[in-house]
């Protein structure tokens, strides 16, 4: 999950500024694809949170904390990407 959060952060950074704007203007289908991807990611994050809250797996408290932190980071970046995409529509 930490790798996913990092990748989302990198994607968000790449879409900011003039280069990101040029990409989105030149390829408007990317806006829809990004929105659909964020929706799928959010659904997956919610499932993982549900499983973690239910105690699925034999995880120690440190591992649960690390997974929760990674899930929170992923939700933050996914939400930011989704909001920024919506603002451009």
HELIX and SHEET records of a PDB file:
HELIX    1   1 UNK A    2  UNK A   15  1                                  14    
HELIX    2   2 UNK A   17  UNK A   26  1                                  10    
HELIX    3   3 UNK A   29  UNK A   54  1                                  26    
HELIX    4   4 UNK A   61  UNK A   87  1                                  27    
END                                                                             
